[in-house]
């Protein structure tokens, strides 16, 4: 049996992103969204989420390419030297981790502040992930798990993509895709086992992995349908970034611009019924009690 969670990231980033996520939930296959506590349109996203009870809402923890909620002097190890901002890229974060820059207590404190902002908005926080998948690194993941638990959060995105969804042969069609395929394959090989061990030890639920990581910024209807055909048995999360490429987005630091509207169209081109009938997948969300967390083996899906 195949189960699919379709999660839209960056909820709260701009008005156009917020509107697109709700449209893809109401008229497409988006079943969950992760909300940025640091987002400029956070309050609007909260109001929209409350109007969509079928949309499960998680926390999109921001520890890269943004500003902290806590005062900069309280999270100095997480910030780029000489600034009050997080590091701009995953590469810079990885370098800082290698130099021992990221203090786990500061990661936990900042993440706790972000979880708290969601909870104080009277939202039930069903799960969490991290902006640019920084939670793939065990030294960041562990303090995030500690921060999430007091806020009633017990599910987390598994950021590792199965190799058969986008093959190396398919990735060769684009230099960008090929580089990302190589990067994600190496990260999966070296991090996945330790990542799962930490998640299960903390008693958190997760999926079998994610789709759409390799194709971030290149997800269109054709690619989406191909991934759905190649999706293995199990429970998976499709990572997506719908949005309107408007003036507000133009002022935001992001590489995802035109691609957001292409994704939005793709996510509305497939119906829930078609997902089941043509691709043999049941659409689910993090909101339903579908996971059984087990500390000794991978969390399994409770149908």
LINCORZI-V190183 format. One record per pair of residues at least 6 apart in sequence whose C-alpha atoms are under 6 Angstrom apart, sorted by the first residue. I is the first residue (numbers start at 1). GAP is how many residues later the second one is. If there is no record, write none. Layout:
# LINCORZI-V190183
i & gap
I & GAP
I & GAP
This chain:
# LINCORZI-V190183
i & gap
1 & 232
2 & 231
2 & 232
2 & 233
2 & 279
3 & 232
3 & 278
3 & 279
3 & 280
4 & 231
4 & 232
4 & 233
4 & 279
4 & 280
5 & 232
5 & 279
5 & 280
6 & 24
6 & 25
6 & 231
6 & 232
7 & 25
7 & 26
7 & 232
8 & 25
8 & 232
8 & 233
9 & 24
9 & 25
9 & 232
11 & 7
11 & 23
11 & 24
11 & 25
12 & 23
12 & 24
12 & 27
12 & 29
12 & 30
12 & 33
13 & 26
13 & 27
13 & 28
14 & 27
16 & 227
16 & 228
17 & 226
17 & 227
18 & 27
20 & 222
20 & 223
24 & 6
24 & 244
27 & 241
28 & 239
28 & 240
28 & 243
29 & 238
29 & 243
31 & 24
31 & 254
32 & 23
32 & 24
32 & 25
32 & 253
33 & 24
34 & 23
34 & 24
34 & 25
34 & 26
35 & 24
35 & 25
36 & 24
37 & 77
56 & 230
56 & 231
57 & 68
57 & 69
58 & 67
58 & 68
58 & 69
58 & 70
59 & 69
60 & 68
60 & 69
60 & 70
60 & 71
61 & 69
61 & 70
62 & 69
64 & 22
64 & 23
64 & 24
65 & 21
65 & 22
65 & 23
66 & 19
66 & 20
67 & 18
67 & 19
72 & 12
75 & 31
77 & 24
77 & 25
78 & 8
78 & 24
79 & 6
79 & 7
79 & 8
80 & 6
80 & 7
104 & 39
108 & 35
108 & 36
108 & 39
112 & 35
126 & 27
126 & 160
126 & 161
127 & 26
127 & 28
127 & 29
128 & 28
129 & 27
129 & 28
135 & 6
138 & 57
154 & 50
155 & 49
155 & 50
155 & 51
156 & 50
157 & 49
158 & 48
158 & 49
158 & 51
159 & 51
160 & 28
160 & 49
160 & 50
161 & 48
161 & 49
161 & 50
165 & 62
165 & 65
165 & 66
171 & 6
171 & 7
172 & 6
180 & 34
181 & 33
200 & 95
201 & 94
203 & 90
203 & 91
203 & 92
204 & 89
205 & 88
205 & 94
206 & 93
207 & 28
207 & 29
208 & 27
208 & 28
209 & 27
210 & 26
210 & 27
210 & 28
211 & 27
212 & 26
212 & 27
217 & 39
217 & 42
219 & 44
220 & 42
220 & 43
220 & 46
221 & 45
229 & 50
241 & 19
242 & 18
242 & 21
242 & 22
243 & 17
243 & 18
244 & 17
245 & 12
245 & 13
275 & 6
276 & 6
290 & 11
290 & 12
291 & 10
291 & 11
292 & 7
292 & 8
293 & 6
